[in-house]
Amino acid sequence: MDYYAIGQRIRKIRKAHGLSQEALAEKVGISVTHMSHIETGNTKLSLPVLVEIATTLEVRTDDLLFDDSPAERSNSLDTILHILDSSTTQQLKIIEGILKATKISLDKFL
């Protein structure tokens, strides 16, 4: 998990909401030092704090955890293509079934 990237997303969203580190830390119930360490990736982020930050910033936890940029998408696609290129025909059929089932589940729950 890239805690620095998560911290930078938190910082970006915090600033977009016009909040200082101090104000967000107070709303979340943590120290300013802890908030600073979260934003710089110098500390791991606990689940309760992550949820509280997301709630306070009115975003989904996924918005804080995952980068939805075109570059990140491209990296994921490259990884998937590499896996597929190194798979046998039998493995590809199994992967296809898994992907279809996963996509259906994701569409239902996200």
N, C-alpha and C positions, 0 to 999 in steps of 0.2 A: 504494500500500500504506500502510495506517494503522499506522505503527510505534508510535505512542502506545497505540492500542487493543491491539496485540499485547503490548506491555510490561505493560499493565494486566492482561491475561489471565494472563501469566506470573506477575505479582505475586500475583494472587488464588489461583492454583493453588499457588504456592510457600508462601504463608501457610497454605493448607488442609493442606499437608503438614507444617506446623510448622517450616519451614526459614527461617533468616535469609538475607539477601542474601549474607552472607559464606559461609555453609555451601553455598548453591547455587553460588556463584561458584567455590568450591574444588572441588566435585564436577565442575563443568563444565570447569574448567581455565582460567578467565579471571579477571581482576582484579575486585575489588569495585567499583571505579569503572566498569569496563565494564558489569558487571551493573546497576549503578544507572542508567547511561545507557540501557541496553536497556529497563529498566522504565519510564523516563520518556519514551521515544521520542526521546531526543537523539542516538541513533546507529542506523545501519542494522544489521540483524541478518544475519550471514552464514549460509549454509545449514548448514555444519558445526556452528556454535554452536547454531542452532535445533534441529537434530537431537539434539545432546547434551543440551540443556535438556529437550526432550520425553522423551528416554530416562530422564534422571535423575528427572523428575517423573512418569514412568510414564503419559504421555498421548500421543496421536497429534499429529503436527505440525499437522494440521488443527484440532485443539482450540485450539492457540495462534494460528493464523493467522486463523481465521474465527469470527465471533460467531454462535452458534446461538440467539440470543434471539428471542422473538416479534416484537420491534420490527424486528430485522434481517430476519427472514423477511417481514414485512409490507412493508418497503422494497423487497425483491427482487421480491415479487409485484406491487407497484405499478409498478415499472420494466418488468416483463414485460408487464403489461396495457397500459401506454403503447405499447410496441413493437407489440403485437398490434393495438391500436386504430388505429395509423397504417399498417397493412399492407394491401395489396390482397388480393383473394381468392386469386390465384395465389401470392403471397408466403406467405399463411397456410397453404396446402397444403404448401409446401416446409418451412416452419417446423415444421409438425405432424410431418412425416417425420423431420426432424432431431431433434426432441424425443423421439420414440419410440425412435429408434436410440440417442440419448445416454442415455436412461433405462435401456435394456437393458444398455448397456455399464457404466454406473455401478452397477447392481445386481450385475453380475458381479464387479466389482473393488473395491467398497467394502464 
